[in-house]
Amino acid sequence: MTMAVSIPAADHGWTGGVVYFATQEAAALEKKYPGLKVVVKTSPDPAAQANALEDLSTQGMDALVMPAARPERPDRSDPQGEEQGDLRHRRRPYRERPLDLRPVCRRRHPGIGRNAAVYMKEKMGGKGDIVIIRGLPIPIDEARYNAFMDGIKGTDIKVLDSQYGNWSRDDAFKVMQDFLVKHPKIDAVWAQDDDMVVGISRRSNRPSAPTSSWLSAAPA
C-alpha cells in the first residue's frame, strides 16, 4: 500500500513543524507496518501542490493526506483522484465554505488577536503608537487582525500602519525598515508569527532603530 502525503513547504515556523513531524511519522509508520510506503511531497504554493498531486496520481497511490498549501483548493487535481476512487483525507484550512473546520478555527485564530490585544493594553497602559505586521491576505490573518482591532477599541492605542509580512523573516525585516522610515515614533509592534519577529528584531537592533516594545503572537 502506498500513502501519499501532500503538504506545504517549510516556508515559516508552523509549516516547518508540519514537514518535520510528517517526515518523522512517515518513517514510524513504515517501520510499524511492513509493506506500507509513505511518500511525503512538499509544495510552496497551490499550483505546485496541484502538480505534485498529479505526479503522485501517475505513480499510483492508495491513500492521500492533504492539508492545502493555501485556502484556495487545488481543484484541478482533485476530481481525477476522486473518480479513481482514491482513499483520501483532507484537513480543510480556514475558509468561508459550509463543510470545513470553520467553527474550530474561528475560536482559535481570533483568540490570537484577542490575547495580543490584552497583552498590548496591559504593557502599554492603554495608550501609544503601534504598527502591525500581518501574515498573508487570507481569512486566517483576517480573523486574527479583526479580533486584535476589536480588542484595542476604546483605548488610546493608535495603529500607525499595517502591512503584510507574509509570515517571512526577510519580508518582515523589509516591512519594519519601511515603518521606521515612515514613522519616527513607534512604541510597539504586533506581529502574528515568531519567524517575522526574528526579522523585526534584526532590524530593530540596528543603531537607527528607536526603542520599542515587541510582541509575537505565534500561530497555535
N, C-alpha and C positions, 0 to 999 in steps of 0.2 A: 504494500500500500504506500502511495506517495501523498504526503500532505504538503501543500504549498502555503507559505506564509508571505503575504504581500504587505509591507509596512512602510511608513515614511522614512526617508533617510535621516540620519542623525545630524540635523542642522541646528539644534539647540538642546538644552539640558534634558527636557522631557522626552523628546524623541530619541536622544542618546540612550536614555534608560530603557525605552521600548526596544531598541535594537539590541542592546546588551542582554536583556533578560529573554528576549525571543531566541537569541542565539544559544544562550545557556539552556533554555528549556528544550530547544530542538535537540541538542546533544543528549540531554537527560532522557527524553522520550525515545530516541533511537536506541539508547542503551537498555532501556526498560522493556521495549517491545521489539524483539528481533523481526526483521522483515519490514519494519517501518522506515521510510525515508522522508526526512523533513527538509524541504528546500526553502530557505529564507531569502526573499528578494526585497531590497530596499529601493525606494523611488523618491526623487526630490520634488516631484510635482504631479498633479493628476494625469497629465499627458504621458509622462514617463511610467506612471503606475499602470495606466491602461495598456501601454505597450508591453510592460512586464507581464501582465496578466495574459495577454495574447501569446507571448512566448511560452509561459507556463502551460497554457492550454495545449499548445502543439507538442509539448514534451510529455504530456499525459499527467493528470493528477486526479486523485480520488476525493480529496477534500481541500478546501480553501479557507484560510483565516485571513480576513482583510479589514483592518481599520483604515479608512480612507485617508489619503495624504492631506486633503483639504476638504472643506464642507461640500464642494462640488463632487457629485458622484461620477466616477469614471464609467459612464453609461455604455460607451461603445464596446466595452469588453464584457459586460455583464450578460446580455441576452444570449450570447453564444454558449457560455458556460451553463446557464440555466436550461437551455434547450438540450444540452448534452447530459443533463441530469446530475451534474456535479453536486456533491455534498459541500455546503459552504456555510461559513459563519461570518457575518459582517457586523462589527461593532460600529453602529452608526454614530457619527460625530454630532455635535450640537448643531441643529439646523431647524428651519421652520418647515416641518412636514409632519403629517399625522402619526406615522408609525416610527418613532425613534425614541431616544433616551432623553428627550427634552425635559421632562419633569425632574429627573435626577440632575442633569447638567445645570439646569436653571437654578437649582438650590445651591449648587456648589460654586459656580462661576460668579454669580452676584455676590456670594459670600466673600470672595476675594476682594472685590471692590469695597464692600461694606466694612470689612475688617481693616482695610487700608485706611479708609476714611476715619474710623475710630482712632486708629493709631496716630494718624496725622493731626487730628484735632487735639489729642492729648499732648503730643510732643510740641506742637506749635502754639498751644494756648488758644486755639480757635481763630488765629489771625496770621497773616503773612502772605507772601507771594510764592507760588509754586509753578512748576512746569510738569507736564505729563508725557512720558514716552510710552506709547501704546504698542500693542503687538502687531497683528495683521488685521486688515479690514475685513473681518469675518464676524459672525454672530457671537462667538465666544468672547472676543475682545469687546464687542458692543455691550454684552451683558455685564462684564466687569466694569467697564468705563461708566456706564449709566448708573450702576449701583454706587460707585465712588462719588459721582457728581451729586447724586441724591443725598449721599451721606454727609457732604460738606455744605448742604443748603442751610441757610440761616446763620452761617458763620461769617467771619471776616477773612476767610481764606480765598484769595483771588488766583484763578488759573490764568497765568500769563500767556501760555502757549501749550499746544498739544500736537505731537507728530507721531507717525508710526516708526517704530524701530525694528519691526519685522522679527522680533524675538532673536535678534542677532547682535553679538558684541560689536562688530565693526559698524553696523548701521546705527546702533545706539551711540557709539562714540561720535559719529558724524552729526547725529541729531543734537547731541549735547553740545558739541562745538558750535553749532548754529545757534542754539539757545543762548550760549554765553556771549556770543557776539551781539545778539539782538536785545538781550535783557541784562543790564548791569547788576541788578539786584535779584537774586534767586535765593529764597530761604529754604526750599525743599524740592525734591524731585520724587515723583512717584513713577515707578516702572513696574510692569507686570511679571517680570521674569528675571531670574538670578543671572542668566548669561548677559542680559542687557545691562544689569547693574555693574558687571565687570567692566564693560565698555565705558559706562558712565564714570566709574571710579578712575579709570585710566585718564580720562580727560580732566576730571575734577582735581586730580593730583598734580596737574601742571601748574607752574607758578602764576599763570594768568587767571586761574580759576578763582572765583570768590568762595568764601566759606559757606557751605550749605549743609543741610541735613539730607540723608539719602535713605530711601525706603525701597525695598524689593518685596513685592507680593508674588511669590513664585507659584506657578500652577500646581494645584493639588492632584 
